[in-house]
């Protein structure tokens, strides 16, 4: 029997149709707090989040992606590569993973508060950089449109379609391909 977290994680879906209802500051603060308390490599906390809620900022988002869904608010999730953890063996940057964890926790907190979201990775990073005057060491990883579901918002057709565990989880070694 699934617990409350699995129920929440299973029910959450990418919202692509939002109502005009604004998100209260207290609600937004809880969503941002979920990102703040996210685990990051060595607790370096490289996430840098820009809240885009003004009409001007929302217009800029529309210039960077077609996947804005007219959300009343969008979070631009970046990581600061000057502080993110680097793996000593090959220099791999942990920033993308950290930003992904932060984004995921904010999405789940938003859903728990009745706020919809969609992780948008389809954007022009150079345009985002220019439009929002990002410092060179900030790397944009995700746009996260947030808002209350429109009355007729529904999950995408494939939302509930998941591979069985035995197709994605293996014990001790991967099978021969």
C-alpha positions as CSV (number, residue, x, y, z in Angstrom):
1,X,0.0,0.0,0.0
2,X,1.6,3.3,-1.1
3,X,2.2,5.9,1.5
4,X,1.5,9.6,1.3
5,X,4.7,10.5,-0.5
6,X,4.2,7.9,-3.3
7,X,0.6,9.1,-3.6
8,X,1.8,12.7,-4.0
9,X,4.6,11.7,-6.4
10,X,2.3,9.6,-8.5
11,X,-0.5,12.2,-8.7
12,X,1.7,15.2,-9.6
13,X,1.8,16.0,-13.3
14,X,3.1,18.6,-15.6
15,X,0.5,21.4,-15.7
16,X,0.4,23.1,-19.1
17,X,-2.7,25.2,-18.5
18,X,-2.9,27.6,-15.6
19,X,-5.6,29.8,-14.0
20,X,-5.0,33.5,-13.5
21,X,-5.1,33.1,-9.7
22,X,-1.8,34.6,-8.3
23,X,0.3,32.6,-5.9
24,X,0.3,34.0,-2.4
25,X,3.8,35.1,-1.1
26,X,3.4,32.6,1.8
27,X,2.8,29.8,-0.6
28,X,5.8,30.8,-2.8
29,X,8.0,31.1,0.2
30,X,7.2,27.4,1.2
31,X,8.0,26.3,-2.4
32,X,11.3,28.2,-2.3
33,X,12.1,26.8,1.2
34,X,11.7,23.3,-0.2
35,X,14.4,24.1,-2.7
36,X,16.6,25.7,0.0
37,X,16.5,22.6,2.2
38,X,17.3,20.3,-0.7
39,X,20.4,18.1,-0.4
40,X,23.3,19.2,-2.5
41,X,26.8,17.7,-3.0
42,X,28.9,18.5,0.1
43,X,26.1,20.9,1.1
44,X,27.7,23.6,-1.2
45,X,24.2,24.8,-2.1
46,X,25.1,26.2,-5.6
47,X,21.4,26.7,-6.6
48,X,20.5,30.2,-7.6
49,X,16.8,30.9,-8.3
50,X,15.3,33.9,-10.0
51,X,11.6,34.5,-9.4
52,X,10.0,35.9,-12.6
53,X,6.6,37.3,-11.8
54,X,6.5,40.8,-13.2
55,X,4.8,41.4,-16.6
56,X,8.2,42.4,-18.0
57,X,9.9,39.3,-16.7
58,X,7.1,37.0,-17.9
59,X,7.4,38.6,-21.4
60,X,11.1,37.8,-21.4
61,X,10.3,34.2,-20.5
62,X,8.1,34.0,-23.5
63,X,11.0,35.2,-25.7
64,X,13.2,32.3,-24.3
65,X,10.8,29.4,-24.7
66,X,7.5,28.5,-26.3
67,X,6.9,26.3,-23.2
68,X,5.8,29.1,-20.9
69,X,2.2,28.0,-20.7
70,X,1.2,31.6,-19.7
71,X,2.0,30.8,-16.1
72,X,1.6,33.6,-13.6
73,X,5.1,33.0,-12.3
74,X,8.2,31.2,-13.4
75,X,11.3,30.2,-11.5
76,X,14.6,30.2,-13.3
77,X,16.7,27.6,-11.6
78,X,20.5,28.0,-12.1
79,X,23.6,26.7,-10.4
80,X,26.7,28.7,-9.7
81,X,29.6,26.8,-11.2
82,X,32.1,28.7,-9.1
83,X,30.8,27.0,-6.0
84,X,29.4,23.7,-7.1
85,X,31.1,20.5,-6.1
86,X,33.4,18.9,-8.7
87,X,34.2,15.2,-8.7
88,X,38.0,14.7,-8.1
89,X,38.3,11.8,-10.5
90,X,37.2,13.5,-13.7
91,X,36.2,17.0,-12.7
92,X,32.5,16.3,-13.4
93,X,30.4,19.2,-12.1
94,X,27.7,18.3,-9.5
95,X,25.8,21.5,-10.2
96,X,23.3,20.0,-12.7
97,X,22.4,17.2,-10.2
98,X,22.1,19.7,-7.4
99,X,19.8,22.0,-9.5
100,X,17.7,19.0,-10.5
101,X,17.2,17.9,-6.9
102,X,16.2,21.5,-5.9
103,X,13.8,21.8,-8.8
104,X,12.2,18.4,-8.0
105,X,11.7,19.2,-4.4
106,X,10.1,22.6,-5.3
107,X,7.8,20.8,-7.8
108,X,6.7,18.3,-5.2
109,X,6.2,21.0,-2.6
110,X,4.2,23.1,-5.0
111,X,1.9,20.2,-5.9
112,X,1.4,19.4,-2.2
113,X,0.2,23.0,-1.8
114,X,-2.2,22.8,-4.8
115,X,0.2,24.6,-7.2
116,X,1.0,23.1,-10.6
117,X,4.3,23.2,-12.3
118,X,6.1,22.0,-15.4
119,X,9.8,21.4,-15.7
120,X,10.9,23.2,-18.8
121,X,14.3,22.3,-20.3
122,X,13.4,23.4,-23.8
123,X,14.8,27.0,-23.8
124,X,17.7,28.9,-25.4
125,X,20.3,29.1,-22.6
126,X,22.1,32.0,-24.3
127,X,18.9,34.0,-24.7
128,X,18.1,33.3,-21.0
129,X,21.6,34.4,-20.0
130,X,21.2,37.7,-22.0
131,X,17.5,38.4,-21.1
132,X,18.1,38.0,-17.4
133,X,21.6,39.3,-17.2
134,X,23.1,36.2,-15.7
135,X,26.6,36.3,-14.3
136,X,29.0,34.2,-16.4
137,X,29.3,31.6,-13.6
138,X,25.6,31.0,-13.4
139,X,24.3,28.1,-15.5
140,X,20.6,28.0,-16.3
141,X,19.2,24.5,-15.8
142,X,15.4,24.8,-15.7
143,X,12.5,27.1,-16.1
144,X,9.7,26.1,-13.7
145,X,6.4,27.7,-14.6
146,X,4.1,27.7,-11.5
147,X,0.5,28.4,-11.0
148,X,-2.9,27.0,-10.0
149,X,-4.3,24.4,-12.4
150,X,-6.9,25.7,-14.9
151,X,-10.3,24.0,-14.4
152,X,-9.8,22.0,-17.5
153,X,-6.1,21.1,-16.9
154,X,-5.4,17.4,-17.2
155,X,-2.3,15.2,-17.2
156,X,-0.6,14.4,-20.5
157,X,-1.7,11.2,-22.2
158,X,1.4,9.3,-21.1
159,X,1.4,10.5,-17.5
160,X,0.5,7.2,-15.9
161,X,2.6,5.1,-18.3
162,X,5.6,3.7,-16.5
163,X,7.9,0.9,-17.2
164,X,7.8,-2.0,-14.7
165,X,10.6,-1.9,-12.1
166,X,12.3,-5.0,-13.6
167,X,12.9,-2.9,-16.8
168,X,14.7,-0.1,-14.9
169,X,16.1,-1.6,-11.7
170,X,18.7,-4.4,-11.5
171,X,20.5,-6.0,-8.6
172,X,24.3,-6.5,-8.4
173,X,24.9,-6.2,-12.2
174,X,23.3,-5.0,-15.4
175,X,22.0,-7.8,-17.7
176,X,23.9,-8.5,-20.9
177,X,22.5,-6.4,-23.8
